[in-house]
């Protein structure tokens, strides 16, 4: 089975909006991939699954989605949804910061639930 298929849910288990989002994510839409990852990460209307969330965050991040890049960084930093890897965490952090340093503190603060000054 294609690895991507293991990160999709049976359509009978999902709301119509999530089915459409999942289809867009499967077809390569980075924003849909990010939103689908967020659904898995938070367990909204599905079972929480950090590994599936990481998979979709990573696909969106590789296409330049900035919030997804920070989620990939955070996952590698903490080991949530993947194996912790400081070297890869540093790589993704640098990639995200280079793209848009002005929103770095805000996004990191959202990820860790704090305000960074």
URKAUR-V330279 format. One record per residue. N is the residue number from 1. D_LAST is the distance of its C-alpha to the last C-alpha in Angstrom with 2 decimals. Layout:
{{N:D_LAST} {N:D_LAST}}
//
This chain:
{{1:46.07} {2:43.43} {3:40.04} {4:38.49} {5:41.01} {6:39.78} {7:36.40} {8:38.05} {9:39.29} {10:42.78} {11:42.87} {12:44.89} {13:41.90} {14:39.55} {15:39.14} {16:40.39} {17:36.97} {18:35.79} {19:39.02} {20:38.43} {21:34.82} {22:36.10} {23:38.81} {24:36.44} {25:34.22} {26:37.38} {27:38.42} {28:35.24} {29:33.04} {30:29.45} {31:28.01} {32:30.60} {33:29.84} {34:26.16} {35:27.25} {36:29.91} {37:27.53} {38:25.34} {39:28.56} {40:29.46} {41:26.04} {42:26.01} {43:29.78} {44:30.36} {45:34.17} {46:34.61} {47:34.32} {48:30.87} {49:31.17} {50:28.26} {51:30.62} {52:31.61} {53:28.02} {54:27.18} {55:30.35} {56:29.50} {57:25.83} {58:27.22} {59:29.88} {60:27.47} {61:25.06} {62:28.07} {63:28.70} {64:25.31} {65:23.62} {66:19.89} {67:18.77} {68:21.74} {69:20.74} {70:17.48} {71:19.66} {72:22.10} {73:19.55} {74:18.44} {75:22.14} {76:23.10} {77:20.37} {78:21.44} {79:25.03} {80:24.88} {81:27.72} {82:28.56} {83:29.01} {84:25.93} {85:25.97} {86:23.40} {87:25.09} {88:24.93} {89:21.33} {90:20.47} {91:22.77} {92:21.24} {93:17.64} {94:18.95} {95:21.00} {96:18.29} {97:15.90} {98:18.98} {99:19.84} {100:16.82} {101:13.69} {102:12.38} {103:12.01} {104:10.90} {105:7.38} {106:9.18} {107:12.15} {108:10.90} {109:9.26} {110:12.72} {111:14.56} {112:13.41} {113:13.13} {114:9.74} {115:6.52} {116:3.80} {117:0.00}}
//
